[in-house]
Amino acid sequence: MNALTRVEALQPFNPEVGDRVTYCIGSDRYASTVVKRTKCRVTTRSDRVRQVGQYHGDQRWIAVVDPNGRMDEFTLRPDGIWRPKGRACGYLVQGSHHHQDPSF
């Protein structure tokens, strides 16, 4: 999937350990893997990504599980959206959809 619309992205989902997910913040998206799950919290580890297409235009990336990736924690909000712990911006979506906006 090249682009996620806000409506598609903000659909409630039920992540489980081992699921591939994406942290969306601004116009960038970061591929991750769920490593821990409780009722209202999810811990993810950033995947290692490698670009296989051009940076501008139709970007293509390969994402693989990285045992040394950065750990992030998300909490389930009343609206059913997973957001970074302690922050109101950004959200977690189902699937691996890495993208870096070349405009910034």
CYANA upper distance limits for C-alpha pairs under 8 A (distance plus 0.5 A):
  1 MET  CA     97 HIS  CA      7.16
  2 ASN  CA     58 ASP  CA      7.68
  2 ASN  CA     59 GLN  CA      7.95
  2 ASN  CA     97 HIS  CA      7.88
  4 LEU  CA      8 GLU  CA      6.68
  4 LEU  CA      9 ALA  CA      6.48
  5 THR  CA      9 ALA  CA      6.57
  6 ARG  CA     10 LEU  CA      6.47
  7 VAL  CA     11 GLN  CA      7.40
  9 ALA  CA     93 VAL  CA      6.24
  9 ALA  CA     94 GLN  CA      8.41
 10 LEU  CA     81 ILE  CA      7.00
 10 LEU  CA     91 TYR  CA      8.39
 10 LEU  CA     93 VAL  CA      7.64
 11 GLN  CA     80 GLY  CA      8.38
 11 GLN  CA     81 ILE  CA      7.86
 11 GLN  CA     93 VAL  CA      8.33
 12 PRO  CA     80 GLY  CA      5.71
 12 PRO  CA     81 ILE  CA      6.29
 13 PHE  CA     80 GLY  CA      8.32
 13 PHE  CA     93 VAL  CA      8.22
 13 PHE  CA     94 GLN  CA      7.50
 15 PRO  CA     19 ASP  CA      6.79
 15 PRO  CA     21 VAL  CA      8.46
 15 PRO  CA     34 VAL  CA      7.76
 15 PRO  CA     37 ARG  CA      8.26
 15 PRO  CA     42 VAL  CA      8.25
 15 PRO  CA     94 GLN  CA      7.88
 16 GLU  CA     34 VAL  CA      7.06
 16 GLU  CA     36 LYS  CA      8.29
 16 GLU  CA     37 ARG  CA      6.92
 17 VAL  CA     33 THR  CA      8.27
 17 VAL  CA     34 VAL  CA      5.40
 17 VAL  CA     35 VAL  CA      5.61
 17 VAL  CA     36 LYS  CA      6.15
 17 VAL  CA     37 ARG  CA      6.80
 18 GLY  CA     33 THR  CA      6.53
 18 GLY  CA     34 VAL  CA      5.74
 18 GLY  CA     35 VAL  CA      6.67
 19 ASP  CA     33 THR  CA      6.23
 19 ASP  CA     34 VAL  CA      5.94
 19 ASP  CA     94 GLN  CA      8.45
 19 ASP  CA     95 GLY  CA      8.07
 20 ARG  CA     31 ALA  CA      7.77
 20 ARG  CA     32 SER  CA      6.42
 20 ARG  CA     33 THR  CA      5.08
 20 ARG  CA     34 VAL  CA      6.99
 20 ARG  CA     94 GLN  CA      7.30
 20 ARG  CA     95 GLY  CA      5.60
 20 ARG  CA     96 SER  CA      5.98
 21 VAL  CA     31 ALA  CA      6.55
 21 VAL  CA     32 SER  CA      5.79
 21 VAL  CA     33 THR  CA      6.28
 21 VAL  CA     34 VAL  CA      7.50
 21 VAL  CA     92 LEU  CA      7.24
 21 VAL  CA     93 VAL  CA      6.18
 21 VAL  CA     94 GLN  CA      5.21
 21 VAL  CA     95 GLY  CA      5.03
 21 VAL  CA     96 SER  CA      5.71
 21 VAL  CA     97 HIS  CA      8.27
 22 THR  CA     29 ARG  CA      6.68
 22 THR  CA     30 TYR  CA      5.83
 22 THR  CA     31 ALA  CA      5.02
 22 THR  CA     32 SER  CA      6.16
 22 THR  CA     92 LEU  CA      6.10
 22 THR  CA     93 VAL  CA      5.75
 22 THR  CA     94 GLN  CA      6.90
 22 THR  CA     95 GLY  CA      6.72
 22 THR  CA     96 SER  CA      5.95
 22 THR  CA     97 HIS  CA      6.50
 22 THR  CA     98 HIS  CA      7.50
 23 TYR  CA     29 ARG  CA      6.10
 23 TYR  CA     30 TYR  CA      5.58
 23 TYR  CA     31 ALA  CA      7.02
 23 TYR  CA     32 SER  CA      7.70
 23 TYR  CA     90 GLY  CA      7.50
 23 TYR  CA     91 TYR  CA      6.32
 23 TYR  CA     92 LEU  CA      5.11
 23 TYR  CA     93 VAL  CA      7.05
 24 CYS  CA     28 ASP  CA      6.48
 24 CYS  CA     29 ARG  CA      4.93
 24 CYS  CA     30 TYR  CA      6.97
 24 CYS  CA     90 GLY  CA      5.91
 24 CYS  CA     91 TYR  CA      5.89
 24 CYS  CA     92 LEU  CA      6.65
 24 CYS  CA     93 VAL  CA      7.92
 25 ILE  CA     29 ARG  CA      6.85
 25 ILE  CA     89 CYS  CA      7.43
 25 ILE  CA     90 GLY  CA      4.87
 25 ILE  CA     91 TYR  CA      7.31
 26 GLY  CA     90 GLY  CA      7.54
 27 SER  CA    100 GLN  CA      7.88
 27 SER  CA    101 ASP  CA      6.51
 28 ASP  CA     98 HIS  CA      8.19
 28 ASP  CA     99 HIS  CA      6.04
 28 ASP  CA    100 GLN  CA      5.35
 28 ASP  CA    101 ASP  CA      6.14
 29 ARG  CA     97 HIS  CA      7.03
 29 ARG  CA     98 HIS  CA      5.47
 29 ARG  CA     99 HIS  CA      5.42
 29 ARG  CA    100 GLN  CA      6.97
 30 TYR  CA     46 SER  CA      7.78
 30 TYR  CA     47 ASP  CA      8.47
 30 TYR  CA     97 HIS  CA      7.59
 30 TYR  CA     98 HIS  CA      5.39
 30 TYR  CA     99 HIS  CA      7.19
 31 ALA  CA     46 SER  CA      6.69
 31 ALA  CA     47 ASP  CA      6.12
 31 ALA  CA     49 VAL  CA      8.26
 31 ALA  CA     63 ALA  CA      7.25
 31 ALA  CA     96 SER  CA      5.66
 31 ALA  CA     97 HIS  CA      6.53
 31 ALA  CA     98 HIS  CA      5.56
 32 SER  CA     44 THR  CA      6.51
 32 SER  CA     45 ARG  CA      5.90
 32 SER  CA     46 SER  CA      4.72
 32 SER  CA     47 ASP  CA      5.28
 32 SER  CA     65 VAL  CA      8.05
 32 SER  CA     96 SER  CA      7.57
 33 THR  CA     44 THR  CA      5.83
 33 THR  CA     45 ARG  CA      5.89
 33 THR  CA     46 SER  CA      6.99
 33 THR  CA     47 ASP  CA      7.11
 33 THR  CA     65 VAL  CA      7.30
 34 VAL  CA     42 VAL  CA      7.35
 34 VAL  CA     43 THR  CA      6.43
 34 VAL  CA     44 THR  CA      4.86
 34 VAL  CA     45 ARG  CA      7.02
 35 VAL  CA     42 VAL  CA      8.26
 35 VAL  CA     43 THR  CA      6.25
 35 VAL  CA     44 THR  CA      5.91
 35 VAL  CA     45 ARG  CA      7.10
 36 LYS  CA     42 VAL  CA      6.30
 36 LYS  CA     43 THR  CA      5.47
 36 LYS  CA     44 THR  CA      7.51
 37 ARG  CA     41 ARG  CA      6.39
 37 ARG  CA     42 VAL  CA      5.12
 37 ARG  CA     43 THR  CA      6.89
 38 THR  CA     42 VAL  CA      6.94
 40 CYS  CA     75 THR  CA      6.12
 40 CYS  CA     76 LEU  CA      5.53
 41 ARG  CA     73 GLU  CA      7.44
 41 ARG  CA     74 PHE  CA      6.13
 41 ARG  CA     75 THR  CA      5.07
 41 ARG  CA     76 LEU  CA      6.75
 42 VAL  CA     73 GLU  CA      6.23
 42 VAL  CA     74 PHE  CA      5.66
 42 VAL  CA     75 THR  CA      6.95
 43 THR  CA     71 MET  CA      7.27
 43 THR  CA     72 ASP  CA      6.15
 43 THR  CA     73 GLU  CA      4.96
 43 THR  CA     74 PHE  CA      6.85
 44 THR  CA     71 MET  CA      6.07
 44 THR  CA     72 ASP  CA      5.76
 44 THR  CA     73 GLU  CA      6.85
 45 ARG  CA     66 ASP  CA      7.89
 45 ARG  CA     67 PRO  CA      8.18
 45 ARG  CA     68 ASN  CA      8.46
 45 ARG  CA     69 GLY  CA      5.80
 45 ARG  CA     70 ARG  CA      5.89
 45 ARG  CA     71 MET  CA      5.00
 45 ARG  CA     72 ASP  CA      6.92
 46 SER  CA     65 VAL  CA      8.10
 46 SER  CA     66 ASP  CA      7.26
 46 SER  CA     69 GLY  CA      5.20
 46 SER  CA     70 ARG  CA      5.70
 46 SER  CA     71 MET  CA      7.02
 46 SER  CA     72 ASP  CA      8.39
 47 ASP  CA     63 ALA  CA      6.40
 47 ASP  CA     64 VAL  CA      6.00
 47 ASP  CA     65 VAL  CA      5.30
 47 ASP  CA     66 ASP  CA      5.47
 47 ASP  CA     69 GLY  CA      6.61
 48 ARG  CA     63 ALA  CA      6.09
 48 ARG  CA     64 VAL  CA      5.84
 48 ARG  CA     65 VAL  CA      6.71
 48 ARG  CA     66 ASP  CA      5.82
 48 ARG  CA     69 GLY  CA      7.64
 49 VAL  CA     61 TRP  CA      6.83
 49 VAL  CA     62 ILE  CA      5.97
 49 VAL  CA     63 ALA  CA      4.81
 49 VAL  CA     64 VAL  CA      6.89
 49 VAL  CA     98 HIS  CA      8.36
 50 ARG  CA     61 TRP  CA      5.98
 50 ARG  CA     62 ILE  CA      5.71
 50 ARG  CA     63 ALA  CA      7.04
 51 GLN  CA     55 TYR  CA      8.22
 51 GLN  CA     59 GLN  CA      8.14
 51 GLN  CA     60 ARG  CA      6.52
 51 GLN  CA     61 TRP  CA      4.90
 51 GLN  CA     62 ILE  CA      6.87
 52 VAL  CA     59 GLN  CA      8.39
 52 VAL  CA     60 ARG  CA      6.04
 52 VAL  CA     61 TRP  CA      6.01
 52 VAL  CA     62 ILE  CA      7.44
 53 GLY  CA     58 ASP  CA      7.85
 53 GLY  CA     59 GLN  CA      6.01
 53 GLY  CA     60 ARG  CA      5.34
 53 GLY  CA     61 TRP  CA      7.49
 54 GLN  CA     58 ASP  CA      7.29
 54 GLN  CA     59 GLN  CA      6.14
 54 GLN  CA     60 ARG  CA      7.72
 55 TYR  CA     59 GLN  CA      6.09
 55 TYR  CA    102 PRO  CA      7.53
 56 HIS  CA    102 PRO  CA      6.92
 59 GLN  CA     99 HIS  CA      7.45
 61 TRP  CA     98 HIS  CA      7.09
 61 TRP  CA     99 HIS  CA      8.22
 63 ALA  CA     96 SER  CA      8.01
 63 ALA  CA     98 HIS  CA      8.13
 72 ASP  CA     84 PRO  CA      7.95
 73 GLU  CA     84 PRO  CA      6.48
 73 GLU  CA     85 LYS  CA      6.20
 74 PHE  CA     82 TRP  CA      6.29
 74 PHE  CA     83 ARG  CA      5.63
 74 PHE  CA     84 PRO  CA      4.75
 74 PHE  CA     85 LYS  CA      5.37
 74 PHE  CA     92 LEU  CA      8.25
 75 THR  CA     82 TRP  CA      5.91
 75 THR  CA     83 ARG  CA      6.04
 75 THR  CA     84 PRO  CA      6.78
 75 THR  CA     85 LYS  CA      5.99
 76 LEU  CA     80 GLY  CA      6.66
 76 LEU  CA     81 ILE  CA      6.31
 76 LEU  CA     82 TRP  CA      5.05
 76 LEU  CA     83 ARG  CA      7.06
 77 ARG  CA     81 ILE  CA      6.02
 77 ARG  CA     82 TRP  CA      6.71
 77 ARG  CA     83 ARG  CA      7.56
 81 ILE  CA     91 TYR  CA      7.34
 81 ILE  CA     92 LEU  CA      7.85
 82 TRP  CA     91 TYR  CA      6.10
 82 TRP  CA     92 LEU  CA      5.83
 82 TRP  CA     93 VAL  CA      8.33
 83 ARG  CA     87 ARG  CA      7.52
 83 ARG  CA     88 ALA  CA      7.21
 83 ARG  CA     89 CYS  CA      7.61
 83 ARG  CA     90 GLY  CA      6.52
 83 ARG  CA     91 TYR  CA      5.00
 83 ARG  CA     92 LEU  CA      6.74
 84 PRO  CA     88 ALA  CA      7.73
 84 PRO  CA     89 CYS  CA      7.98
 84 PRO  CA     90 GLY  CA      7.14
 84 PRO  CA     91 TYR  CA      7.15
 84 PRO  CA     92 LEU  CA      8.50
